[in-house]
Amino acid sequence: MATLVALLVGVLVTTGLYLLLGKSLLRQIIGLSLLSHAANVIILLSAGLRGGVPVIGATRGPMTDPLPQALILTAIVISFGVTAFLLALGYRMHLFGGEEKRDDR
């Protein structure tokens, strides 16, 4: 299972870098988003893929460490904010870039 998840991380990083190196701003934003998803999966993979609940009172079965899950949740919120900002910035660049092209006739 860990090998399959590591392969998924490799595909996400490869696709993200390919899109990030393109000329289109939208592809670059999507590539950055894929790289942040790959980082989240790496954090989850480094925490281990054992099942269980992060409850202190539960003594049966394996327990899961809640710290990587909290880090991933924080990273998801931050990457959502960065993606929203970059999309708004790209939209404004599209609006103002289109006016310059019309005036250069």
N, CA, C and O atoms as a GROMACS GRO file, in nm:
protein
  420
    1MET      N    1   0.082  -0.120   0.000
    1MET     CA    2   0.000   0.000   0.000
    1MET      C    3   0.087   0.126   0.000
    1MET      O    4   0.057   0.224  -0.068
    2ALA      N    5   0.194   0.120   0.078
    2ALA     CA    6   0.283   0.238   0.084
    2ALA      C    7   0.351   0.263  -0.050
    2ALA      O    8   0.377   0.377  -0.087
    3THR      N    9   0.379   0.156  -0.123
    3THR     CA   10   0.441   0.172  -0.255
    3THR      C   11   0.346   0.240  -0.352
    3THR      O   12   0.387   0.324  -0.432
    4LEU      N   13   0.218   0.203  -0.344
    4LEU     CA   14   0.119   0.265  -0.431
    4LEU      C   15   0.102   0.414  -0.399
    4LEU      O   16   0.089   0.496  -0.490
    5VAL      N   17   0.103   0.448  -0.271
    5VAL     CA   18   0.091   0.589  -0.231
    5VAL      C   19   0.216   0.667  -0.272
    5VAL      O   20   0.206   0.782  -0.314
    6ALA      N   21   0.333   0.604  -0.260
    6ALA     CA   22   0.456   0.670  -0.303
    6ALA      C   23   0.455   0.692  -0.454
    6ALA      O   24   0.504   0.795  -0.503
    7LEU      N   25   0.401   0.597  -0.528
    7LEU     CA   26   0.387   0.614  -0.673
    7LEU      C   27   0.291   0.729  -0.705
    7LEU      O   28   0.314   0.805  -0.799
    8LEU      N   29   0.184   0.741  -0.628
    8LEU     CA   30   0.089   0.852  -0.644
    8LEU      C   31   0.158   0.986  -0.619
    8LEU      O   32   0.135   1.082  -0.692
    9VAL      N   33   0.242   0.992  -0.517
    9VAL     CA   34   0.317   1.115  -0.489
    9VAL      C   35   0.408   1.150  -0.605
    9VAL      O   36   0.419   1.266  -0.643
   10GLY      N   37   0.475   1.049  -0.662
   10GLY     CA   38   0.561   1.073  -0.777
   10GLY      C   39   0.485   1.126  -0.896
   10GLY      O   40   0.533   1.217  -0.965
   11VAL      N   41   0.367   1.071  -0.922
   11VAL     CA   42   0.285   1.119  -1.034
   11VAL      C   43   0.239   1.262  -1.008
   11VAL      O   44   0.240   1.345  -1.099
   12LEU      N   45   0.198   1.292  -0.884
   12LEU     CA   46   0.154   1.429  -0.852
   12LEU      C   47   0.268   1.529  -0.867
   12LEU      O   48   0.248   1.638  -0.922
   13VAL      N   49   0.386   1.494  -0.820
   13VAL     CA   50   0.500   1.586  -0.830
   13VAL      C   51   0.541   1.605  -0.976
   13VAL      O   52   0.568   1.717  -1.019
   14THR      N   53   0.544   1.496  -1.052
   14THR     CA   54   0.582   1.506  -1.193
   14THR      C   55   0.483   1.592  -1.271
   14THR      O   56   0.523   1.680  -1.348
   15THR      N   57   0.355   1.566  -1.251
   15THR     CA   58   0.253   1.644  -1.321
   15THR      C   59   0.254   1.790  -1.276
   15THR      O   60   0.239   1.880  -1.358
   16GLY      N   61   0.272   1.812  -1.146
   16GLY     CA   62   0.277   1.949  -1.095
   16GLY      C   63   0.394   2.027  -1.150
   16GLY      O   64   0.379   2.144  -1.186
   17LEU      N   65   0.512   1.964  -1.158
   17LEU     CA   66   0.628   2.034  -1.214
   17LEU      C   67   0.612   2.059  -1.363
   17LEU      O   68   0.653   2.164  -1.413
   18TYR      N   69   0.554   1.964  -1.433
   18TYR     CA   70   0.531   1.984  -1.577
   18TYR      C   71   0.438   2.103  -1.601
   18TYR      O   72   0.464   2.185  -1.688
   19LEU      N   73   0.331   2.111  -1.522
   19LEU     CA   74   0.237   2.222  -1.539
   19LEU      C   75   0.298   2.354  -1.491
   19LEU      O   76   0.268   2.460  -1.546
   20LEU      N   77   0.381   2.347  -1.389
   20LEU     CA   78   0.442   2.469  -1.334
   20LEU      C   79   0.542   2.531  -1.431
   20LEU      O   80   0.565   2.652  -1.427
   21LEU      N   81   0.603   2.450  -1.516
   21LEU     CA   82   0.702   2.501  -1.611
   21LEU      C   83   0.640   2.552  -1.741
   21LEU      O   84   0.713   2.596  -1.830
   22GLY      N   85   0.509   2.546  -1.753
   22GLY     CA   86   0.442   2.594  -1.874
   22GLY      C   87   0.430   2.746  -1.875
   22GLY      O   88   0.467   2.813  -1.779
   23LYS      N   89   0.378   2.798  -1.986
   23LYS     CA   90   0.365   2.943  -2.000
   23LYS      C   91   0.230   2.995  -1.952
   23LYS      O   92   0.219   3.113  -1.917
   24SER      N   93   0.129   2.911  -1.950
   24SER     CA   94  -0.004   2.956  -1.911
   24SER      C   95  -0.013   2.975  -1.759
   24SER      O   96   0.031   2.889  -1.682
   25LEU      N   97  -0.068   3.086  -1.718
   25LEU     CA   98  -0.078   3.116  -1.576
   25LEU      C   99  -0.173   3.020  -1.505
   25LEU      O  100  -0.148   2.981  -1.391
   26LEU      N  101  -0.281   2.982  -1.571
   26LEU     CA  102  -0.376   2.888  -1.510
   26LEU      C  103  -0.310   2.752  -1.490
   26LEU      O  104  -0.332   2.688  -1.387
   27ARG      N  105  -0.230   2.706  -1.586
   27ARG     CA  106  -0.160   2.579  -1.570
   27ARG      C  107  -0.058   2.587  -1.457
   27ARG      O  108  -0.038   2.489  -1.385
   28GLN      N  109   0.005   2.701  -1.440
   28GLN     CA  110   0.101   2.717  -1.330
   28GLN      C  111   0.031   2.711  -1.195
   28GLN      O  112   0.084   2.653  -1.101
   29ILE      N  113  -0.088   2.770  -1.186
   29ILE     CA  114  -0.163   2.766  -1.061
   29ILE      C  115  -0.207   2.624  -1.030
   29ILE      O  116  -0.199   2.580  -0.915
   30ILE      N  117  -0.252   2.551  -1.132
   30ILE     CA  118  -0.292   2.412  -1.111
   30ILE      C  119  -0.171   2.327  -1.073
   30ILE      O  120  -0.182   2.239  -0.988
   31GLY      N  121  -0.056   2.353  -1.134
   31GLY     CA  122   0.066   2.281  -1.099
   31GLY      C  123   0.109   2.305  -0.956
   31GLY      O  124   0.152   2.212  -0.888
   32LEU      N  125   0.097   2.429  -0.909
   32LEU     CA  126   0.130   2.460  -0.771
   32LEU      C  127   0.035   2.390  -0.675
   32LEU      O  128   0.075   2.343  -0.569
   33SER      N  129  -0.092   2.383  -0.714
   33SER     CA  130  -0.190   2.312  -0.632
   33SER      C  131  -0.158   2.163  -0.625
   33SER      O  132  -0.171   2.102  -0.519
   34LEU      N  133  -0.118   2.104  -0.737
   34LEU     CA  134  -0.082   1.961  -0.736
   34LEU      C  135   0.041   1.936  -0.651
   34LEU      O  136   0.050   1.833  -0.584
   35LEU      N  137   0.136   2.027  -0.652
   35LEU     CA  138   0.254   2.012  -0.567
   35LEU      C  139   0.218   2.019  -0.419
   35LEU      O  140   0.276   1.947  -0.338
   36SER      N  141   0.124   2.106  -0.384
   36SER     CA  142   0.083   2.113  -0.244
   36SER      C  143   0.007   1.987  -0.203
   36SER      O  144   0.020   1.942  -0.089
   37HIS      N  145  -0.071   1.930  -0.294
   37HIS     CA  146  -0.138   1.802  -0.264
   37HIS      C  147  -0.036   1.691  -0.246
   37HIS      O  148  -0.053   1.605  -0.160
   38ALA      N  149   0.069   1.692  -0.326
   38ALA     CA  150   0.175   1.591  -0.312
   38ALA      C  151   0.245   1.604  -0.178
   38ALA      O  152   0.278   1.504  -0.115
   39ALA      N  153   0.267   1.727  -0.133
   39ALA     CA  154   0.330   1.748  -0.002
   39ALA      C  155   0.241   1.697   0.110
   39ALA      O  156   0.289   1.642   0.208
   40ASN      N  157   0.109   1.716   0.095
   40ASN     CA  158   0.016   1.666   0.196
   40ASN      C  159   0.018   1.514   0.201
   40ASN      O  160   0.014   1.456   0.310
   41VAL      N  161   0.024   1.449   0.087
   41VAL     CA  162   0.028   1.302   0.084
   41VAL      C  163   0.160   1.251   0.140
   41VAL      O  164   0.164   1.146   0.203
   42ILE      N  165   0.270   1.324   0.118
   42ILE     CA  166   0.400   1.285   0.176
   42ILE      C  167   0.394   1.292   0.328
   42ILE      O  168   0.444   1.203   0.396
   43ILE      N  169   0.332   1.395   0.382
   43ILE     CA  170   0.318   1.406   0.527
   43ILE      C  171   0.234   1.291   0.580
   43ILE      O  172   0.266   1.232   0.684
   44LEU      N  173   0.127   1.258   0.510
   44LEU     CA  174   0.042   1.146   0.552
   44LEU      C  175   0.117   1.014   0.543
   44LEU      O  176   0.102   0.929   0.630
   45LEU      N  177   0.197   0.996   0.439
   45LEU     CA  178   0.274   0.873   0.423
   45LEU      C  179   0.382   0.861   0.529
   45LEU      O  180   0.410   0.751   0.577
   46SER      N  181   0.444   0.972   0.566
   46SER     CA  182   0.549   0.967   0.668
   46SER      C  183   0.493   0.936   0.806
   46SER      O  184   0.565   0.886   0.893
   47ALA      N  185   0.364   0.966   0.828
   47ALA     CA  186   0.302   0.937   0.957
   47ALA      C  187   0.268   0.789   0.970
   47ALA      O  188   0.247   0.740   1.081
   48GLY      N  189   0.262   0.718   0.860
   48GLY     CA  190   0.228   0.577   0.863
   48GLY      C  191   0.085   0.557   0.817
   48GLY      O  192   0.000   0.644   0.833
   49LEU      N  193   0.060   0.441   0.759
   49LEU     CA  194  -0.072   0.413   0.705
   49LEU      C  195  -0.150   0.314   0.792
   49LEU      O  196  -0.240   0.247   0.742
   50ARG      N  197  -0.118   0.305   0.919
   50ARG     CA  198  -0.191   0.214   1.006
   50ARG      C  199  -0.326   0.277   1.042
   50ARG      O  200  -0.337   0.399   1.055
   51GLY      N  201  -0.424   0.194   1.058
   51GLY     CA  202  -0.557   0.243   1.092
   51GLY      C  203  -0.568   0.263   1.242
   51GLY      O  204  -0.479   0.224   1.318
   52GLY      N  205  -0.672   0.323   1.283
   52GLY     CA  206  -0.694   0.347   1.425
   52GLY      C  207  -0.756   0.483   1.447
   52GLY      O  208  -0.773   0.562   1.355
   53VAL      N  209  -0.788   0.507   1.571
   53VAL     CA  210  -0.850   0.634   1.606
   53VAL      C  211  -0.755   0.712   1.696
   53VAL      O  212  -0.687   0.651   1.780
   54PRO      N  213  -0.748   0.843   1.683
   54PRO     CA  214  -0.662   0.923   1.770
   54PRO      C  215  -0.732   0.962   1.900
   54PRO      O  216  -0.746   1.081   1.930
   55VAL      N  217  -0.776   0.862   1.977
   55VAL     CA  218  -0.847   0.887   2.102
   55VAL      C  219  -0.761   0.838   2.216
   55VAL      O  220  -0.704   0.729   2.209
   56ILE      N  221  -0.750   0.917   2.322
   56ILE     CA  222  -0.661   0.882   2.433
   56ILE      C  223  -0.716   0.763   2.512
   56ILE      O  224  -0.639   0.678   2.557
   57GLY      N  225  -0.848   0.757   2.528
   57GLY     CA  226  -0.906   0.651   2.609
   57GLY      C  227  -0.915   0.516   2.541
   57GLY      O  228  -0.940   0.416   2.608
   58ALA      N  229  -0.895   0.510   2.411
   58ALA     CA  230  -0.905   0.383   2.339
   58ALA      C  231  -0.777   0.303   2.358
   58ALA      O  232  -0.669   0.348   2.318
   59THR      N  233  -0.788   0.185   2.420
   59THR     CA  234  -0.670   0.103   2.443
   59THR      C  235  -0.661  -0.014   2.347
   59THR      O  236  -0.555  -0.076   2.336
   60ARG      N  237  -0.768  -0.045   2.277
   60ARG     CA  238  -0.765  -0.157   2.183
   60ARG      C  239  -0.715  -0.111   2.046
   60ARG      O  240  -0.756  -0.006   1.997
   61GLY      N  241  -0.629  -0.188   1.987
   61GLY     CA  242  -0.586  -0.161   1.850
   61GLY      C  243  -0.481  -0.052   1.842
   61GLY      O  244  -0.446   0.011   1.943
   62PRO      N  245  -0.432  -0.030   1.722
   62PRO     CA  246  -0.329   0.074   1.703
   62PRO      C  247  -0.390   0.214   1.710
   62PRO      O  248  -0.504   0.238   1.671
   63MET      N  249  -0.310   0.304   1.762
   63MET     CA  250  -0.354   0.442   1.769
   63MET      C  251  -0.283   0.524   1.662
   63MET      O  252  -0.166   0.499   1.631
   64THR      N  253  -0.352   0.619   1.606
   64THR     CA  254  -0.298   0.705   1.502
   64THR      C  255  -0.254   0.837   1.564
   64THR      O  256  -0.322   0.893   1.650
   65ASP      N  257  -0.139   0.886   1.520
   65ASP     CA  258  -0.089   1.014   1.568
   65ASP      C  259  -0.169   1.128   1.503
   65ASP      O  260  -0.172   1.135   1.380
   66PRO      N  261  -0.233   1.216   1.580
   66PRO     CA  262  -0.315   1.322   1.520
   66PRO      C  263  -0.234   1.442   1.469
   66PRO      O  264  -0.290   1.526   1.399
   67LEU      N  265  -0.106   1.452   1.503
   67LEU     CA  266  -0.027   1.568   1.462
   67LEU      C  267  -0.013   1.580   1.310
   67LEU      O  268  -0.032   1.690   1.257
   68PRO      N  269   0.020   1.474   1.237
   68PRO     CA  270   0.028   1.489   1.090
   68PRO      C  271  -0.106   1.527   1.028
   68PRO      O  272  -0.110   1.601   0.930
   69GLN      N  273  -0.214   1.478   1.084
   69GLN     CA  274  -0.346   1.515   1.032
   69GLN      C  275  -0.374   1.664   1.054
   69GLN      O  276  -0.433   1.729   0.968
   70ALA      N  277  -0.331   1.716   1.168
   70ALA     CA  278  -0.348   1.860   1.194
   70ALA      C  279  -0.260   1.943   1.102
   70ALA      O  280  -0.301   2.048   1.055
   71LEU      N  281  -0.137   1.895   1.075
   71LEU     CA  282  -0.049   1.966   0.982
   71LEU      C  283  -0.107   1.967   0.841
   71LEU      O  284  -0.099   2.068   0.771
   72ILE      N  285  -0.165   1.855   0.800
   72ILE     CA  286  -0.224   1.848   0.666
   72ILE      C  287  -0.344   1.940   0.656
   72ILE      O  288  -0.362   2.007   0.555
   73LEU      N  289  -0.426   1.943   0.760
   73LEU     CA  290  -0.542   2.031   0.759
   73LEU      C  291  -0.499   2.177   0.749
   73LEU      O  292  -0.561   2.255   0.676
   74THR      N  293  -0.396   2.215   0.821
   74THR     CA  294  -0.344   2.351   0.814
   74THR      C  295  -0.288   2.380   0.674
   74THR      O  296  -0.310   2.488   0.620
   75ALA      N  297  -0.217   2.284   0.616
   75ALA     CA  298  -0.160   2.303   0.483
   75ALA      C  299  -0.269   2.315   0.377
   75ALA      O  300  -0.255   2.391   0.281
   76ILE      N  301  -0.379   2.241   0.394
   76ILE     CA  302  -0.490   2.250   0.299
   76ILE      C  303  -0.552   2.390   0.303
   76ILE      O  304  -0.582   2.447   0.198
   77VAL      N  305  -0.571   2.443   0.423
   77VAL     CA  306  -0.630   2.577   0.436
   77VAL      C  307  -0.537   2.683   0.376
   77VAL      O  308  -0.583   2.774   0.307
   78ILE      N  309  -0.409   2.671   0.403
   78ILE     CA  310  -0.314   2.768   0.349
   78ILE      C  311  -0.306   2.759   0.197
   78ILE      O  312  -0.303   2.862   0.129
   79SER      N  313  -0.304   2.637   0.143
   79SER     CA  314  -0.296   2.624  -0.003
   79SER      C  315  -0.424   2.670  -0.069
   79SER      O  316  -0.420   2.720  -0.182
   80PHE      N  317  -0.538   2.655  -0.003
   80PHE     CA  318  -0.662   2.709  -0.058
   80PHE      C  319  -0.657   2.861  -0.065
   80PHE      O  320  -0.700   2.920  -0.165
   81GLY      N  321  -0.606   2.924   0.039
   81GLY     CA  322  -0.593   3.070   0.039
   81GLY      C  323  -0.497   3.119  -0.068
   81GLY      O  324  -0.524   3.218  -0.135
   82VAL      N  325  -0.383   3.050  -0.083
   82VAL     CA  326  -0.285   3.090  -0.184
   82VAL      C  327  -0.342   3.070  -0.324
   82VAL      O  328  -0.322   3.154  -0.412
   83THR      N  329  -0.414   2.959  -0.346
   83THR     CA  330  -0.475   2.934  -0.477
   83THR      C  331  -0.580   3.038  -0.509
   83THR      O  332  -0.588   3.086  -0.623
   84ALA      N  333  -0.662   3.073  -0.412
   84ALA     CA  334  -0.765   3.176  -0.435
   84ALA      C  335  -0.699   3.311  -0.467
   84ALA      O  336  -0.745   3.382  -0.556
   85PHE      N  337  -0.592   3.345  -0.395
   85PHE     CA  338  -0.522   3.470  -0.424
   85PHE      C  339  -0.461   3.469  -0.563
   85PHE      O  340  -0.470   3.568  -0.636
   86LEU      N  341  -0.398   3.357  -0.602
   86LEU     CA  342  -0.337   3.350  -0.734
   86LEU      C  343  -0.440   3.353  -0.846
   86LEU      O  344  -0.416   3.412  -0.951
   87LEU      N  345  -0.556   3.292  -0.824
   87LEU     CA  346  -0.662   3.298  -0.924
   87LEU      C  347  -0.715   3.441  -0.939
   87LEU      O  348  -0.740   3.487  -1.050
   88ALA      N  349  -0.732   3.511  -0.827
   88ALA     CA  350  -0.777   3.650  -0.834
   88ALA      C  351  -0.671   3.738  -0.901
   88ALA      O  352  -0.704   3.827  -0.979
   89LEU      N  353  -0.544   3.713  -0.871
   89LEU     CA  354  -0.435   3.788  -0.933
   89LEU      C  355  -0.429   3.761  -1.083
   89LEU      O  356  -0.409   3.852  -1.163
   90GLY      N  357  -0.447   3.635  -1.121
   90GLY     CA  358  -0.448   3.600  -1.263
   90GLY      C  359  -0.565   3.662  -1.336
   90GLY      O  360  -0.552   3.703  -1.451
   91TYR      N  361  -0.680   3.669  -1.270
   91TYR     CA  362  -0.796   3.733  -1.332
   91TYR      C  363  -0.772   3.881  -1.355
   91TYR      O  364  -0.806   3.935  -1.460
   92ARG      N  365  -0.712   3.947  -1.255
   92ARG     CA  366  -0.682   4.090  -1.270
   92ARG      C  367  -0.577   4.112  -1.379
   92ARG      O  368  -0.583   4.210  -1.453
   93MET      N  369  -0.480   4.022  -1.387
   93MET     CA  370  -0.380   4.034  -1.494
   93MET      C  371  -0.444   4.015  -1.630
   93MET      O  372  -0.406   4.081  -1.727
   94HIS      N  373  -0.541   3.925  -1.638
   94HIS     CA  374  -0.612   3.903  -1.764
   94HIS      C  375  -0.692   4.027  -1.802
   94HIS      O  376  -0.696   4.066  -1.919
   95LEU      N  377  -0.756   4.088  -1.704
   95LEU     CA  378  -0.836   4.209  -1.733
   95LEU      C  379  -0.748   4.324  -1.781
   95LEU      O  380  -0.778   4.388  -1.881
   96PHE      N  381  -0.639   4.350  -1.709
   96PHE     CA  382  -0.555   4.462  -1.746
   96PHE      C  383  -0.464   4.430  -1.863
   96PHE      O  384  -0.428   4.520  -1.939
   97GLY      N  385  -0.426   4.306  -1.881
   97GLY     CA  386  -0.343   4.267  -1.995
   97GLY      C  387  -0.420   4.274  -2.124
   97GLY      O  388  -0.364   4.306  -2.229
   98GLY      N  389  -0.552   4.244  -2.120
   98GLY     CA  390  -0.635   4.249  -2.240
   98GLY      C  391  -0.654   4.390  -2.289
   98GLY      O  392  -0.663   4.412  -2.410
   99GLU      N  393  -0.661   4.489  -2.199
   99GLU     CA  394  -0.677   4.628  -2.240
   99GLU      C  395  -0.552   4.681  -2.308
   99GLU      O  396  -0.562   4.760  -2.402
  100GLU      N  397  -0.434   4.638  -2.262
  100GLU     CA  398  -0.310   4.684  -2.324
  100GLU      C  399  -0.298   4.630  -2.466
  100GLU      O  400  -0.250   4.700  -2.555
  101LYS      N  401  -0.340   4.507  -2.487
  101LYS     CA  402  -0.330   4.447  -2.620
  101LYS      C  403  -0.425   4.516  -2.718
  101LYS      O  404  -0.393   4.527  -2.836
  102ARG      N  405  -0.539   4.562  -2.670
  102ARG     CA  406  -0.635   4.630  -2.759
  102ARG      C  407  -0.585   4.766  -2.801
  102ARG      O  408  -0.615   4.812  -2.911
  103ASP      N  409  -0.508   4.832  -2.714
  103ASP     CA  410  -0.460   4.967  -2.744
  103ASP      C  411  -0.337   4.967  -2.837
  103ASP      O  412  -0.304   5.070  -2.895
  104ASP      N  413  -0.270   4.853  -2.851
  104ASP     CA  414  -0.147   4.847  -2.930
  104ASP      C  415  -0.170   4.829  -3.079
  104ASP      O  416  -0.073   4.813  -3.152
  105ARG      N  417  -0.288   4.832  -3.125
  105ARG     CA  418  -0.319   4.810  -3.268
  105ARG      C  419  -0.225   4.884  -3.351
  105ARG      O  420  -0.234   4.880  -3.473
   0.00000   0.00000   0.00000
